[in-house]
Amino acid sequence: MFYNHLLLEVYCMNDGKCPKGFKRIRTECMKCEFCAYTECPAEIAVTDENGIASHWIALSGDEVKKKLKLWQKICIKKIDKAYKTYIKKK
């Protein structure tokens, strides 16, 4: 078994009138006939501790490589910090 994180922009094609009464897009919406989505290949989502995305960084054109390198640097720093904190608690 394998998995991958996939960032999608999901929207309701029923003018926001959800047949099930949902106020927001939910995972259940993916099975609905009014659900539509598109991929977001040049966006990075910032999530909270529960994996809920609240901020997005859109990349375009020449800035993609530059911003991806910056993002990689930030991620490595955060992972190292989390690892050191974990080891201290062990």
N, C-alpha and C positions, 0 to 999 in steps of 0.2 A: 504494500500500500504506500502511496505517496500523496503529498498535498502541496499546494502552492497558493500563495496569497495573490488574489486578483482584485484589482481596483476597477470598479465599474461605476458608471453614472447611470442610475436607475430612475425611471420616471413613469408616471401613470398617464396613459393615453385617454383616460375617461374624464378629462377636465377636473381632476382632483376629487371626483365623487366616487370614492371607493365603495364597491359593492358590499364589502365586509365592514365598512365603517371605520377603517383605520385612518388615523390622522397623519401618519408618516409612512414612508416606505419601510417595509419589514421583509424578513426572509420569506414569509408566506406569500408575499406579492409576486415572487419569481414564478409561481405556478399560475398566476392569474392571466386571463386572456388580454387584459388591458396593460400588462406590464411590458415595458420596452427598455432597452438599455444600450449603452455604447461603451466601448473600452476607453480607458484613459491612459494611453501608453506614455505620455509625457507629464504625468502628475505624480506627486508623492503625497501620501496622506500621513498626517500626524495623528496618532491615536492615544487615547488615555489608557489607564491600567487594565480596562476591560476590552480593549481593542476597538472602541468606538471612535471613528474618525471625526474630528471636529475642525481641523484646519487642513488646507491643501496648498501645495506649492506647485504651480503650473510652470512647466519649462517649455521653452520654444527656441527654435533657431540655434544660433551660435552659443547661446548661454547654457545649453543642455550639458555639454561636457564639463564646463566650468562649475556649474551648480551641482552636478553629480559628484564631482571630486570633493567639493565642500561638504556635501551631504555624507559622503563616505567618511570623511575625516571626523565629522560630528558623531556619526554612528559608532565608529571605532572607539572614540573617547567615552561615549556613554556605556558601551559594552564593557570596556576595561574598568570603568568606575563601578558598574553593577557587579562585575566579577570579584573585584577587591572587597566590596561590601559583603558579598556572599561568603567569601573565604574567611573574613573576620568573624562572621557569625557562626561558622562551622566549628 
